[in-house]
Amino acid sequence: MTVHASHPDIINRLKRAAGHLHSIVAMLEAGRPCVDIAQQLQAVESAIGNAKRTLIHDHIDHCLEQVVGEGAQPAATSLLEFKAITKYLSR
């Protein structure tokens, strides 16, 4: 398993998002106003999007280092990985 330098930060972001998501469920169950719930959903969506973007950018940086570094994996393999992960960049 590859651990990138950004993983601890991403884990923290996702744990916070999970906590907020749990709170949103409680808000729904308590009948809180939809505007408040929508605001919290937007915050969770943004946190997850930022975590995803950080993970993808870190992965791309890591793959590019492997391509140009010593003991590099074949360029074709790196290119396939790059293409596979970039499909998640939209949004």
Secondary structure, 3 states (H helix, E strand, C coil): CCCCCCHHHHHHHHHHHHHHHHHHHHHHHHCCCHHHHHHHHHHHHHHHHHHHHHHHHHHHHHHHHHHHCCCCCCHHHHHHHHHHHHCCCCC
